[in-house]
Every structure is written in structure tokens, then in C-alpha cells.
């Protein structure tokens, strides 16, 4: 009798906790209560391990302390130059207001960019930039593998450190565990590269009491000499991505950007680097912007998010872009498990006559996410959204183009993990030339994709629909 009473008390208390947790949408609350009631022991343990976005009180305090010491990069001498004033069209100004409300950075002008041809070209360009660096090189990757491209970048960092350039490299401790355990990690350290690991795993059983194990630093940040940054979806690895080779090649999109927006990426890198024990690099944010580099260019803004940034930051950014579309909206994302408001925003774009296109990978490395995504196909198709599935590998690029004028590119997916659990970084820009380049790349993806037709989806078997919809119900838990 006593064990049964204890069981009822525990399940009741956990259910009440689910209902009282802030920032939980009703679907997520309902999903977790169903899990807790249907699978009491497993559900209770599962919720305590994975049900709350808890990064650890001590870690949050460190992060806030670091953020309090970092100066605003916009206040550095030279940043007031007229050429750096952001010429944002008035119709798009609200989008950058949303971005500023998330990251605290206003858009800045004077930027130029080039879209990398492919993953190997990006690494070749990055190695060339590292070899040309004169002051510092800062890298952060969620996944950095000890493969061909991973070694090429590591060797370049070692060369930089040996010639006196401050080389700092940081990785997510879980995503880059193969590198951290490999001789290449030690080789970088021995060459003089300063190394950092974000969100160390340590003992998983003890880590339970210091925040969720699956909260990860998913960012990809490159800053070179305070003026060059790279932003996109690519990890530091070969496109063959040998840890999941059967889905290869992994297809990514990365922009190389020169200009003062690199200072915003520097601010983001500094917040992570210093939070996890790195040396103080705040003075770099106070360094003057050279007058010779204060030249006209497009406006851009770093938009970062994470479990310690305000709730629903990335969904709000995505939704704002969707509702702003008037002629065309094209999206590529590998993982699509939206909340209801994001799904409604995408359907609303098509319903009001915007040519709305979304491209997913035909074969996804996450089978549950793929199933949950496909459960939403009928609603998207009924609204007029054109769905395509890319067949040339795993389309990993996270891109959005809006009316041929505005683009968003970065690390954030359109799923609950990116919205609630991962630290992400993205770039919002307003420039017809750069947007056209990204739109052309999206056209390349479409050329290697097959359209998903409404009659095809209507013909799916009952078992297949049952599987898709079951995965969708578990989406808030996933």
C-alpha cells in the first residue's frame, strides 16, 4: 500500500510541476503529462532528465557575469563612420528590430559577403584566411571531426599560433568528442592554440544535477582579426561526414563576411569563450574600426539564441520573416518540427498568395524528426506551400530568402531543439545581391529535389500516417 501511495504522490507532484513550469506551450505540457501518466516510472525519470530547460544555476551566473563585462561593439571608435550606418529599407526595419530584441545588436552597414561554393571550398577559404591572419583567429564549432578538413583547419591554427597569432578554438564537448579524444586536439594545444570546451559532459550521472545533458552549443562561429566572419550551417568536417556516412554528402551553405558585423560575432564568441573558462578577450571589442575599412556595404545583424536568451526568440524571428513576405518565401531546413504558431505563419504566407517553397532532405538522419515533419505535409500542401525533398545528400543548409531582398542564414533549424535547447547563431541581412546568391543556391537545391504532390500524400497508407502522426504528437517531447 505504501509503495502505491508513494507512486501516486510522485506522479502527482511531477504532473503539477509540468503544469507550473514557465514558457511551456500547451502541447508540450499535454505531451509530458501523457508520458508521465502512461509510463509512470519511465515518464517521471524522463521528465526530470529531459523535461526542463535547465542549464545549471552556476553556469547561468557565470554567463551573466561575463555578459556584464563585455562592451557594446557598436561603441568602439570608428563605428560611428557614416559609411557604416545601416541603410535598412523602412519596410524591413521591423525585422531588424526583432533581431535586436533577441541579441541586443542593432544592424550595422559596411559589410560585404561571398557565398562559399561548397563545403570543401569553405574550408579552403577558411584556411587561407587563418594563414593570412595577423592578430587573432577565433573558431567555435558544434562538430569538429579529426578528418581531412578538420585536420586542415587544425594545422592552420597551429601555424597561426606558432607565428604569434592568438589562436583560440572552442568546441561543444559532446558534438566534438571524437576530436577532443584524438591526437589532433593535443597537437593543437602543443602548437600553442588555446582550447576550450563548451558544456562539458563529465560524468553523465553527476551532470544531471548541473543542467540537462542534451543542452548543446550548436553554434558555428569564425572571427578573424576582428573584421572577417563566417556564418552558416557547416561544421568543421568533410562533406562525407563519416560519423553518419550513409547520408552523405552533407550539403551546407556558408557566407564569408567582411565588415563590422564581425564585431557582433566576436561578442558572441567572447560570451561563450569567457563563460567556459577562456581568457579575457573583451578588449578586442573596444578596438577601433580602421577608417580605411569604413566603406559602404549592406546592413547585417547577428541573431543568436539559446536557453538563456529570452524564450521563443528564434520562432519569433522566423515568424516575423514569414509574415513579412509579400512575393516570395523560400526556406531550406533539415529539421522541421515547428510549434503551432510557426506552422500557421508558413501556411499564412501561402494562403495570402506568397510563392512559398520549403525544401527538406529526402533522407533524414533523424527518423523521428522526418516522420514528425511529414505529418505536417497535408496542411502545408492544402495552404499552397510547395514542398520539395532534396535527393543529392543530406541537405543541412538553413537558409531563408524573402522577396529577393532579405536573407537569414545560420545554424538554427526549425525544430524544438533549436528553439529551446541549443545555442545558435545566425545572420540577418538586407541586400539584393547577397540574397540573389543565396536564392540561386536554393534554386540549385530545388533542381536536385523532387516535388511532393498532394495526391502522393493522400495515398500514404494508414500505417504510415499513424507513424507520422504519432511522431508529431511526441514532437513537444522530442
N, C-alpha and C positions, 0 to 999 in steps of 0.2 A: 504493500500500500504506500509506504513512504517513497520508494523509487518512482512510482507513478505520480505521486503528488509533486515530487521534485521535478520530474519531467514536465508536468503541466506548468509549473511556475517558471521554469527556464524558457519554455516555448512562448509563454505569455509575455515575459519580460523582453525577450528578443523581438517579438512582434510589435510590442509597444515602442521599442527603440527604433524599429524600422519606420514606424509612423511619425516619430518625433524628429528624425534626422532632417536637418535643413537641406534645401536645394535638391530634393528628390522629386522627380516628376511622378504623377500618379501611377503611370505604367510601371515604373521601376519599383515603387512601393508594393504594388499589387504582385509583381513577379516574385519579389523576395518573400512576401508573406506566403504565397503559394508554395514556394520551395521550402520554407521553414515548417509549414503545416504538413505538407505532403511527405517530406523526408526529414523528420524532426531532428535526429542526431546529425545527419549529414548537412541538413539545411542550416542548423544553428552554427556548426563549425564553419560552414562555407560563408555564412554572413559575417561572422566575426573575423574571418581571414580576408574576405574579398568584398564585403558589402558596403564598406565605408571608405571614403576618400581621405585616408589618414596618412600623412607623410611623416608624422612624428613631431612632437612639440618642440624638441630641441633643434631639429632641422629647420623648422619654420622660424624659430627665434634667430638662428644664425643667418638665414636668408634675409630676414627683415633688417637685421643689424648691418649686413653687407649693403643692402639696397639703400640704407640711410647714409652710407658713406660715399656712394657713387654720385659724382656731379652730373648735371644735365649736359650731354654732349653739345646741345644747341647753344650753350652759353660760352663755349670756347672762343677765344679770339679768332676773328676771321670768318666765323659762321654767319655774321650779320651782313656779309657781302651781298649786294643787290642781285648778283647772278645766282645766288643760292636761294632766293625767295621762291617758294613753291607756286608755280603757275597752275594751280588746280582749277579746272573748269568749274564754274559755280554749280552745275548740275551734279557734279561728282563730289563736291566738298563734303556733303554729309557722310559719305563712305569713309573718308579720312578722319572725320570726327569720331566715327565708331572705332576705327583703328587706334586713334589717340586715347580714347577712353579705356582701351584694353592695355596698351603698352606704355602710355604716358608720353609717347613721342609724336610730335607734330610732323607732318610731311616736310621734306626738305628738297629743294631743287638742286640743279647742277650735277645730275647723275647721268652716266652713260652705261650701256649694257650690251652684252653679246650672249646669245643663246648657244650653249655648247652643242656640238653636232651629235655626240653620243657619250656614253659613259667613259670609254677609253680616251676620247678627246678631252673630256673634262679633267681627267687625271693628268694627262699630258700638259694641259694648260696650268693646272694647279702646281705641278712640279716645276714648270718654268717660272711661275710667279714666286715660288718658295726660293728657287735658286737666284732670283733677282732681288729678293728682299734685303733691305739694308738695316732695318731696326728690329722688327719682330714678326713672328708668324704665330697665329693662334688658330688651332683646329679643335673642333668638337664633333664627334660622330657617335651616333647611336650604335651602329655596327661598323667596326673596323676589323677586317679579316687579314690574317697573315698570308695573303695570296700575292699574285703578281702586282696588281695595282696597290694593294696595301703595303707591300714592301717598297714599291717605287716612291710612295709618299713618305714612308718612314725613313728611307735612305736620304731623301731630300731634306727632311727635318734634321737628320744627323749632320748633313753637310752644312746646313744653316747654323746649327749650334756651334760647330767646330770653327766657323769663321767669325763668331762673335755675335751673331743674331740671336735675340731672345726667342727661343723656340718653345712653345707651350702646347702640349697635346693632351686632350681630355677625351674620355670615352665613357659611355654608360657601362657600368660594371657587369651587367647581365648580358646586354646585347653584344658586347665586345669581349666576352670571357675567353674566347679562343685566342685573341691577340694577347690579352693580359697574361695568359698562361704560356705563351710561346716565347722562344728566344728573341724574337723581334722586339718585344716590349723592353726586355733587358738591354738589347743593343741600342735602342733609342736613349734609354736612361744613361748608359755608359758613354754615349756620344755627347751628353750634356743637355739633352732635351728634358725640360721639366714636364713631368707626367701627373695626370690627375684622373681619378675615377669617381664618377657621379653615382650616387645612390648605391653604395657598396652593399653587396648581398650578405657577406659574412655568414654566420650560422643562421640558416633559414628559420629554425625554431625560435632562436632568440630575436630574430628580426621582426617576428610577429608583434612584439611589444614596442617596436620602434617604427611603426608605419607599415603600410602594405608593401609586400614584396614585389608586386607587379606594377607599381608606380615607377615609370621609367623616364629617362631623359632621351627623348626621341629626336632631339634637335640635330641639325647638321649645320655647323657654323664654321666659316672660314673668314679670318680677318688678317690682312697683310699690310703692314706699315700704315695702319690707320686709314687707308684710302681704298683698298680693294676688298670686296667680299664676294662670296659665292652663296647662292641660295637655291634650294630645290629639294628634290626627293632622294638624291643619291647618297648612299652610304659609301664608305671607303672600301671598295671591293671590286672584284672583276664582275662584269655583267653575267658571267656564267654562275655566279653566286653559289659556290659549291656546297654550302650547307643545305641548300634547297635546289639542287641542280636540275631536278626533273621539271621545274617550272621555268627554267632559263630559256632565253636570256631575260634578265630583269631590265626593263626599259624605263629610263628615268629622264627627267628634264631639269636642267640646271642653268641658271643665269650667272654669268660673271659680271659683276657690277663695280664700276669705279665711281667714286664720288662721296660726298659727305654722309650719305645714308650708311656707309660703312661704320661710321661712329656709333650709330644706333646698334648695329650688330656687335660692335665692340662692347657696348654697355651690356648687352645680353650675355656675351661670353664672360665678361668680368663678373657678372652676378653669379653665374654657375661656378666659374673657376675659384672665386674667393670664398663662396659658400662651402665648397668641399675641400678647403684647406690650402688652396693655392696662394701665392704671394700677392701682395697688394699691387694691382695694376691700374688703380683709379687715376693716377697722374696722366695716363695716356688719354683720358677723356678731357683733360684740360689743355692738352697740347694745341697750339694754334693751327688753324687750317691755312695752308700756304696760299698767298694771294695768287700765285701762278695757277693754282688748281681751282680757283673760284671762277668757273666758266659756266655758261648756260647749259642746261640739261633738263631731263624730265624730273618731275616730282615723284618721290617714293617715300615709303614708310615701313619700318619693321613692325610686324604684328606678331607678338609672341603670346603664348598661353600656357596654362598648366594648372595643376591642382591648387596652387597658392595664388593664382590670378583669379580675378572675380569670376563667379560662376556663369556658365553659359557664354563665355567670351567668343569662342570660335563659332558655335552655332549662330550667334547674333551677327558675326561678320559675314558668314556665308549667306544667311537670310537677307541681310541688307543688300548684298550684291544681287541676289536673285530678284528681289523686289525692285531694284533699280533698273533692271534690264528693260529696254524698250524695243529692240530689234532682234538681238541675237544673244544667246547664252550658251556657251559650250564648256563642258566640265569633263575632266578625266580624274578618276579616283579608283584605287584598287579596292577600297573597303567602304561600303555604303551601308551603314546601319543607323539611319537618322532618327532623331526624335520626331514627334508628330509635327511640330511647327516647321522643321526643316523640310520634311516631305511635302507639307502643304505649300511652302514657299516655292518649291520646284514645280509642283503642279500648277500653282497660280501663274507662274511665268508663261507656261504653255497655254493655259486657259485664256490669257489675255492677248494671245496672238504672237508672243515672242517665239522665234525659232529656237527651240530648246533641245539641246543634244547632250547626252551623257554617255561616256564610254567606260566600260568596265573590262577587266581581263576575262577572257573566256574560261581560263583555268585559274582558279584562285588557290593560293597556298593555305588559306583558312577556309575549310569546307563549311563551317558553321556560319561564318560571315557571308559566304557566297549564297548559301541557302536563304539566309535572312534577307539578303538583297533581292533575290529573285521573288520572294513573297510580295515585294512591292511593285513588281513589273506591271501587273494588271492595272493598278491605279495610275501609274505613270503613263502607260500607253493610252489609257482612256482619256487622260488630260491632254494628250498630244505630244508628250515628251518622246523624242526619238532615242531609242536605246540601241547601243552597239556594243558588241563583245569583241575585244581585240584578240586576235589569234596568232600574233607574232611573238609571243612570250608572255611574261607576266608584266602587264602594264602597271608600273609602280608610280608613274608621274602623277603629281597632284597639281593640276592646273585649272584655272578658270579664266575665261575671257568674256568680256562684257561689251557688246555693241562695237567691237573693234577699237575701243578706246581705253579700257581699263583691264588690268590683269592682276591676278593673285597667284603666286607660285610659292611653294614651300614644302614643309614636312607634314602638315596636318591632313589627315584623312577625314572623311565624312562619316565617322563612326563614334560610338560612345567612348572608346578608348582614347581617341584624340581629344574628345570634348571634355572628359572628366579625369583621365588618369595620366596622360602623357604630357611632358613638357615639349612644346612645339615652337617652331619659328617659321615665319612666312614674310613675304614682301608684297605689299600693295603698291601698284604704280599706275600712273596715268600717262600713257604715251602711245600714240598710234603706231609708231614704228616697231617698238618692242612688242606691243600687243599683237601686231601683224605677224611677227616672227613666231610667237607662241601659238597664234592661231594657225599658222602654216604647219607647225609641228603637230597640232591637233588634227589637221587635215591628213597628215601622213599616218597618224594612228587610225583614223577613220578608213583610210584606203586599205588597211590591213585588218579591218574588222568586218564582222557580218551584222547586218541589222536584225534586230529581234522583232518579229511580227506579232501582232495581236492574235492572229489565228494560231500561230505556233504555241503561244502561251495558253490559249484557250484549250488546246489539245493535250496539255500536260495531264498525266494520269492522276487519279485521286491520291495514290500513294505519294507521288512526287509533290503534289500540292500540300498534302498533310505534312511532309517533311519540311518544306519551305516555311509553312505557317507555324509549325512547332518551333523552328529555329527563330522565327521572328518574335514569338511570344517570349522567348528567352533572351531576346536582344538586350533589354534593360539590365539583365544579369550579366550577359557577356561583356 
